[in-house]
Amino acid sequence: MSTGPGTAGPDGLFVTDLDGTLLGPDGTIAQTDLDALGALKCKRVSTAVATGRSLYSFMHSPAARLPVDYVIFSTGAGVIALPGRQLLYRVNLSSAQVAQTLGFLHGTSLDFMLHRPVPDNHRYVYRRANADNADFESRIERYREFGQPLDAVNGSGFGEAAQFLAVVPPGGTEDALRAVRDGLPGLSVIHSTSPLDHASTWIECFHPDVSKGKTAAWLAAEIGVDRIDTMAVGNDYNDQDLLEWAAHAFVVANAPEGLRERFSQLASRNGGGVAEAVKRWLG
């Protein structure tokens, strides 16, 4: 990592994914990882979490107390600064993009959710197309107080929205992902393994400017950090463009094989993988 003593901005930007990378399945974070994030502050390195969670979900999790400077939430649809929670950046789908995507998804057999604009995108409507999609039902149950069926509102006049999220049961990912990308070529289509059952796939549709990598690039430029002084750690496919953007990129050992083959591998999320990445970078 290069340094810039005497400059006004930070000397680097460190970005880590949350679920499956920093946050374990039991909702805990390794003390070694917390210590490593604290050590970066002493090195004048800005820190950020890049998560698929909505702002509401992040702030109501143990991660809300992380010693980081920024949160890139909803896969890059928004950014806040901590500790004040100042909203720095947001990108929503236009009403025209929402109408187009609704028209396409209504012609498929996908179970999907449509989320309100950032920063209130923990609120959503949903369309149930199948009787047997346990992961979809689990997500509805988890956020039941914020959701309602799509047919209960005027879907055609929905206005702006943060994203669509389709839940695909195990075994149907490739066909569903191909169909969505072919049908919605103008949107950012990102997939990840479900954090609920760890087997289903979540396919998310955003404004074309949204992804973890694109928003991390915006943040780096905003705070005056060159790309050569950036590092990222991830564990799943929705981290891929972030890892490709960062000058130094690592994945934890529990990442899919395809990512472990492309990026340097660390210890698992429970073994201090983030701390190992920080040590390698600073070393």
C-alpha positions in Angstrom: 0.0 0.0 0.0 1.3 3.4 -0.9 1.1 6.2 1.6 0.6 9.9 1.3 1.8 11.8 4.4 0.8 15.4 4.4 -2.3 14.8 2.1 -5.7 15.7 3.3 -7.5 12.5 2.4 -7.0 9.0 3.8 -4.1 6.8 2.6 -6.3 3.9 1.5 -9.8 2.3 1.5 -10.5 -1.1 2.9 -13.9 -2.7 1.9 -15.3 -5.9 3.4 -18.4 -7.8 2.7 -20.5 -8.6 5.8 -22.5 -11.8 5.9 -20.4 -14.9 5.3 -17.2 -12.8 5.4 -17.1 -10.7 8.5 -20.3 -11.8 10.2 -20.5 -15.5 11.2 -23.7 -17.6 11.0 -24.2 -17.1 14.7 -24.2 -13.4 14.3 -20.8 -12.9 15.9 -17.6 -11.2 14.6 -14.2 -12.5 15.5 -12.3 -10.3 17.9 -9.2 -10.5 15.7 -11.2 -9.0 12.8 -12.5 -6.2 15.0 -8.9 -5.5 16.1 -7.8 -5.4 12.5 -10.4 -2.9 11.6 -9.3 -0.7 14.5 -5.7 -1.0 13.4 -6.5 0.4 10.0 -7.7 3.6 11.5 -4.3 4.1 13.0 -2.8 3.7 9.5 -5.1 6.4 8.1 -7.1 3.9 6.1 -10.8 4.4 5.6 -12.9 1.4 6.2 -16.3 0.3 4.7 -18.7 -2.6 4.9 -20.3 -3.5 1.6 -23.5 -5.5 2.2 -26.5 -6.8 0.4 -28.6 -5.9 3.5 -30.9 -2.9 3.5 -30.0 0.0 5.8 -32.7 -1.0 8.2 -31.4 -4.6 8.3 -27.8 -3.5 8.8 -28.6 -1.0 11.6 -30.7 -3.7 13.5 -27.8 -6.2 13.4 -24.7 -6.7 15.6 -22.8 -5.1 12.7 -24.2 -1.7 13.5 -21.5 -1.4 16.1 -18.6 -2.1 13.8 -15.7 0.4 13.9 -16.0 1.4 10.3 -16.4 4.7 8.5 -18.9 3.9 5.8 -21.7 1.4 5.0 -22.3 0.5 1.4 -25.8 -1.1 1.7 -28.3 -2.8 -0.6 -25.5 -4.1 -2.8 -24.4 -0.5 -3.6 -27.7 1.3 -3.9 -26.8 3.5 -1.0 -24.0 4.7 1.2 -24.0 6.2 4.7 -21.2 7.6 6.8 -20.8 6.5 10.4 -21.4 7.2 13.2 -23.9 9.9 12.2 -25.7 7.7 9.6 -25.5 10.6 7.1 -26.9 9.4 3.7 -24.2 10.2 1.2 -25.4 8.4 -2.0 -28.4 6.6 -3.3 -29.5 5.3 -6.7 -33.1 4.1 -7.4 -34.8 2.5 -10.3 -37.0 5.0 -12.2 -40.7 4.5 -12.5 -40.2 3.6 -16.1 -37.6 0.9 -15.2 -39.9 -0.4 -12.5 -42.9 -0.7 -14.9 -40.7 -2.5 -17.5 -39.3 -4.9 -14.9 -42.8 -5.6 -13.5 -44.0 -6.4 -17.0 -41.2 -8.8 -17.6 -41.4 -10.6 -14.2 -45.2 -11.0 -14.4 -44.5 -13.1 -17.5 -42.3 -15.5 -15.6 -42.9 -18.1 -12.9 -40.5 -16.3 -10.4 -41.4 -15.4 -6.9 -40.2 -11.9 -6.4 -40.3 -8.8 -4.2 -40.2 -5.1 -5.1 -38.5 -2.8 -2.6 -39.4 0.8 -2.0 -36.8 3.5 -2.7 -33.6 3.9 -0.7 -33.3 4.5 2.2 -36.7 2.9 3.1 -36.2 -0.2 1.0 -36.8 -2.6 3.9 -40.4 -2.0 2.9 -41.6 -4.1 0.0 -44.4 -5.8 -1.9 -44.3 -9.3 -3.2 -45.7 -11.6 -5.9 -46.0 -15.3 -5.0 -46.1 -17.5 -8.1 -45.3 -20.9 -6.6 -46.8 -22.8 -3.7 -43.4 -24.3 -2.7 -40.6 -21.9 -2.2 -39.5 -22.2 1.4 -36.7 -19.5 1.3 -39.1 -17.0 -0.3 -41.6 -17.7 2.5 -38.9 -17.4 5.1 -37.9 -13.9 3.9 -41.6 -12.8 3.9 -42.0 -14.1 7.5 -38.8 -12.4 8.7 -39.9 -9.0 7.4 -43.6 -9.5 7.6 -44.3 -6.1 9.2 -42.8 -4.4 6.2 -44.4 -6.3 3.3 -47.7 -6.7 1.5 -48.9 -8.6 -1.6 -48.3 -6.8 -4.8 -51.9 -7.2 -5.9 -52.9 -5.2 -2.8 -51.3 -2.0 -4.2 -51.4 -0.3 -7.6 -48.3 -2.0 -9.0 -48.5 -0.3 -12.4 -48.1 3.1 -10.7 -45.5 2.1 -8.2 -43.1 4.9 -9.0 -39.4 4.7 -8.1 -38.0 1.6 -6.3 -34.6 0.4 -5.0 -34.6 -3.1 -6.4 -36.4 -6.3 -7.3 -35.4 -9.5 -5.6 -36.4 -13.0 -7.0 -35.9 -16.1 -4.9 -34.9 -19.2 -6.9 -35.0 -22.6 -5.2 -31.9 -24.9 -5.5 -31.3 -26.3 -9.0 -32.9 -23.5 -11.0 -30.3 -20.8 -10.8 -28.7 -20.9 -14.2 -31.9 -20.9 -16.2 -33.5 -18.2 -14.1 -30.4 -16.0 -14.2 -30.1 -16.3 -17.9 -33.8 -15.5 -18.5 -33.6 -12.4 -16.3 -30.4 -11.1 -17.8 -31.7 -11.7 -21.3 -35.1 -10.1 -20.5 -33.7 -7.0 -18.7 -30.4 -6.2 -20.4 -30.5 -2.5 -19.3 -30.4 -3.3 -15.6 -27.7 -4.4 -13.1 -28.6 -8.1 -12.4 -26.7 -9.6 -9.5 -27.0 -13.0 -7.9 -26.0 -14.4 -4.5 -26.5 -17.4 -2.3 -29.4 -16.9 0.1 -28.2 -15.9 3.5 -31.3 -17.7 5.0 -31.1 -21.3 3.7 -27.6 -21.1 2.1 -28.9 -23.1 -0.8 -31.4 -21.0 -2.8 -30.3 -18.1 -5.1 -31.4 -14.5 -4.8 -31.4 -12.6 -8.1 -31.5 -8.9 -7.7 -32.3 -6.2 -10.3 -31.0 -2.7 -9.7 -30.4 0.5 -11.6 -27.5 -0.1 -14.1 -25.2 2.1 -11.9 -25.6 -0.1 -8.9 -23.1 -2.8 -7.7 -20.7 -3.1 -4.8 -17.8 -2.4 -7.1 -19.3 0.7 -8.8 -20.3 2.2 -5.5 -17.0 1.5 -3.9 -15.3 3.3 -6.8 -17.6 6.3 -6.2 -16.7 6.3 -2.5 -13.0 6.1 -3.2 -13.2 9.0 -5.6 -15.3 11.0 -3.1 -12.8 10.6 -0.3 -9.7 11.0 -2.5 -8.3 7.5 -2.6 -6.6 6.1 -5.7 -7.6 2.7 -6.8 -4.1 1.4 -6.3 -4.7 2.0 -2.6 -7.8 -0.1 -2.3 -8.5 -3.6 -0.9 -11.6 -5.7 -0.7 -12.6 -9.0 0.9 -15.7 -11.0 -0.1 -17.3 -14.5 -0.1 -20.0 -14.7 -2.7 -20.9 -13.8 -6.3 -22.4 -10.4 -5.4 -18.9 -9.4 -4.3 -17.3 -10.3 -7.6 -17.2 -6.9 -9.3 -16.0 -5.4 -6.0 -13.1 -7.9 -6.0 -12.4 -7.2 -9.6 -12.3 -3.4 -9.0 -10.1 -3.4 -5.9 -6.3 -3.3 -6.4 -5.9 -6.0 -3.8 -8.7 -8.6 -3.5 -9.2 -11.7 -1.2 -11.9 -14.2 -0.6 -12.5 -16.2 2.6 -12.2 -20.0 2.6 -16.0 -20.5 2.6 -16.4 -18.7 -0.8 -17.6 -20.7 -3.8 -14.9 -22.6 -5.7 -15.2 -20.3 -8.7 -14.2 -17.3 -6.6 -11.5 -19.1 -4.7 -9.9 -20.0 -8.1 -9.8 -16.3 -9.2 -8.8 -14.5 -6.0 -6.3 -15.0 -3.2 -7.8 -17.2 -0.4 -7.9 -16.4 3.3 -9.0 -18.2 6.4 -12.8 -18.8 6.8 -15.2 -16.2 8.2 -14.8 -17.9 11.6 -11.0 -18.0 11.4 -10.2 -14.3 11.2 -10.1 -14.1 7.4 -10.5 -10.3 7.4 -7.7 -9.9 9.9 -5.5 -12.0 7.7 -6.3 -9.8 4.7 -5.4 -6.7 6.7 -2.1 -8.2 7.8 -1.1 -9.2 4.3 -2.0 -5.7 2.9 -0.2 -3.7 5.6 2.7 -6.1 5.5 
